[in-house]
Amino acid sequence: MLRNVLGKTFRFLGYTVQYGCIAHCVFEYLGRIVVCSGPSMEPTIQNSDIVFSENLSRHFYCIRKGDIVIVQNPNDPKSNICKRVIGLEGDKVCTSNPSDFLRSHSYVPKGHVWLEGDNLRNSKDSRCYGPVPYGLIRGRICLKVY
C-alpha cells in the first residue's frame, strides 16, 4: 500500500515538473496573453485591453520600427511597459517633448531601441529614461484579443 501511494505521488510530481517545463518554454519562447493598463498607448491600445505578445521576434532580432513591444520597465524592473519602437540602433530620433519650442535630436546607441507611447502628452517613455537596451524587450504585440 505504501509503495502504491509513493508511486502515485512520484508520478504526480513527475507530471507536474514536465508540464511546468512545457509551460515555461511556451511563455518564454512562444508568447503570452497580456493585459495592458495605462493611457500611454491610446488610442491604439486602450486601458485594460487584452493582447497577445509573441516572443520569437526578440530572440531572432526581428523587431522593427513601428512595432509595439512589451518591455521590462528600466525604472522599475518588477513591472513591464507597452510602447512603440520609434528608432533602432544608429537611427536619429527627436529626444524632446512635443511641447518644447526647440527640438533636440540624438542617435540611438548600438544594442538599444528608442520607445515612445502613442499618446505623447501622457506617456513616460524614452524621452524620460533614454534608449532602452534590446535585452529588456519581452515580446512584440501581434494580436489584440479583446
C-alpha positions as CSV (number, residue, x, y, z in Angstrom):
1,M,0.0,0.0,0.0
2,L,2.8,2.4,0.9
3,R,4.5,1.5,-2.4
4,N,1.4,2.3,-4.3
5,V,1.0,5.7,-2.6
6,L,4.6,6.6,-3.2
7,G,4.4,5.5,-6.8
8,K,1.3,7.8,-7.4
9,T,3.0,10.7,-5.6
10,F,6.2,10.4,-7.7
11,R,4.2,10.1,-10.9
12,F,2.2,13.2,-10.0
13,L,5.4,15.1,-9.2
14,G,6.9,13.9,-12.5
15,Y,3.9,15.1,-14.5
16,T,3.9,18.4,-12.6
17,V,7.6,19.1,-13.4
18,Q,7.0,18.1,-17.1
19,Y,4.0,20.4,-17.5
20,G,5.8,23.2,-15.7
21,C,8.7,22.9,-18.1
22,I,6.4,22.9,-21.1
23,A,4.5,26.0,-19.7
24,H,7.8,27.8,-19.1
25,C,9.0,27.1,-22.7
26,V,5.7,28.3,-24.1
27,F,5.7,31.5,-22.1
28,E,9.4,32.2,-22.6
29,Y,9.8,31.4,-26.3
30,L,6.3,31.5,-28.0
31,G,4.2,34.1,-26.3
32,R,1.7,35.1,-23.7
33,I,-1.5,36.9,-23.1
34,V,-1.0,40.4,-21.6
35,V,-3.5,42.9,-20.1
36,C,-2.3,46.4,-20.8
37,S,-3.0,49.2,-18.4
38,G,-2.5,53.0,-18.6
39,P,-3.2,55.7,-21.1
40,S,0.2,55.9,-22.8
41,M,-0.7,53.9,-25.9
42,E,-4.2,55.4,-26.5
43,P,-5.9,55.3,-29.0
44,T,-4.1,52.2,-30.4
45,I,-4.3,50.2,-27.1
46,Q,-6.9,51.3,-24.5
47,N,-6.6,50.7,-20.8
48,S,-7.5,47.1,-19.9
49,D,-7.1,45.8,-23.5
50,I,-6.0,42.2,-23.7
51,V,-3.3,41.5,-26.3
52,F,-1.1,38.5,-27.4
53,S,2.6,39.1,-27.2
54,E,4.8,36.8,-29.2
55,N,8.4,36.3,-28.1
56,L,10.1,34.8,-31.2
57,S,10.8,38.2,-32.7
58,R,13.0,39.3,-29.8
59,H,15.0,36.1,-30.0
60,F,15.6,36.4,-33.7
61,Y,16.2,40.2,-33.6
62,C,13.2,40.9,-35.9
63,I,11.9,43.9,-34.0
64,R,11.3,46.8,-36.5
65,K,10.3,50.4,-36.3
66,G,6.6,50.8,-35.7
67,D,6.3,47.5,-33.7
68,I,4.5,47.7,-30.4
69,V,6.6,45.8,-27.7
70,I,6.3,44.7,-24.1
71,V,9.5,45.8,-22.3
72,Q,10.8,45.4,-18.8
73,N,10.5,48.9,-17.2
74,P,14.0,50.4,-17.0
75,N,13.0,52.4,-13.8
76,D,11.1,49.5,-12.1
77,P,12.4,46.0,-13.1
78,K,9.3,44.4,-11.4
79,S,6.9,45.9,-14.0
80,N,6.5,45.8,-17.8
81,I,5.6,48.6,-20.1
82,C,4.0,48.7,-23.6
83,K,5.5,51.1,-26.1
84,R,6.0,51.6,-29.8
85,V,9.5,51.3,-31.3
86,I,10.4,54.6,-32.9
87,G,14.1,54.1,-33.5
88,L,16.6,51.2,-33.8
89,E,20.4,51.4,-33.2
90,G,22.0,54.1,-35.3
91,D,18.8,56.0,-36.0
92,K,18.4,59.7,-35.4
93,V,15.5,60.4,-33.1
94,C,13.8,63.5,-31.6
95,T,14.5,63.5,-27.9
96,S,12.4,66.5,-26.9
97,N,8.8,66.7,-25.8
98,P,6.1,67.8,-28.2
99,S,5.5,71.0,-26.2
100,D,9.2,72.1,-26.4
101,F,9.9,75.0,-28.6
102,L,13.4,73.8,-29.6
103,R,13.8,70.3,-30.8
104,S,16.8,68.2,-29.8
105,H,18.0,65.1,-31.6
106,S,20.2,62.2,-30.7
107,Y,21.3,58.8,-32.1
108,V,20.2,55.5,-30.7
109,P,23.3,53.6,-29.4
110,K,24.2,50.1,-30.5
111,G,22.1,47.4,-28.9
112,H,19.3,49.8,-27.9
113,V,15.9,50.9,-29.1
114,W,14.0,54.2,-28.8
115,L,10.5,53.7,-27.4
116,E,7.6,56.1,-27.3
117,G,3.9,55.9,-26.4
118,D,1.3,56.8,-29.0
119,N,-0.2,59.3,-26.5
120,L,2.8,61.6,-26.4
121,R,1.4,64.0,-23.9
122,N,0.6,61.3,-21.4
123,S,3.5,58.9,-21.8
124,K,6.7,58.2,-19.8
125,D,9.0,56.7,-22.4
126,S,12.5,57.0,-23.9
127,R,12.2,60.8,-23.8
128,C,12.3,60.4,-20.0
129,Y,14.6,57.5,-19.4
130,G,16.6,57.4,-22.7
131,P,17.2,54.5,-25.1
132,V,16.3,51.0,-23.8
133,P,18.6,48.0,-24.1
134,Y,17.4,45.4,-26.6
135,G,17.7,42.8,-23.8
136,L,14.8,44.3,-21.9
137,I,12.3,43.6,-24.7
138,R,10.0,40.8,-23.6
139,G,7.9,40.4,-26.7
140,R,6.1,42.0,-29.7
141,I,2.4,42.6,-29.7
142,C,0.9,40.9,-32.7
143,L,-2.8,40.5,-31.9
144,K,-5.4,42.5,-29.9
145,V,-7.5,39.8,-28.3
146,Y,-10.2,42.0,-26.6
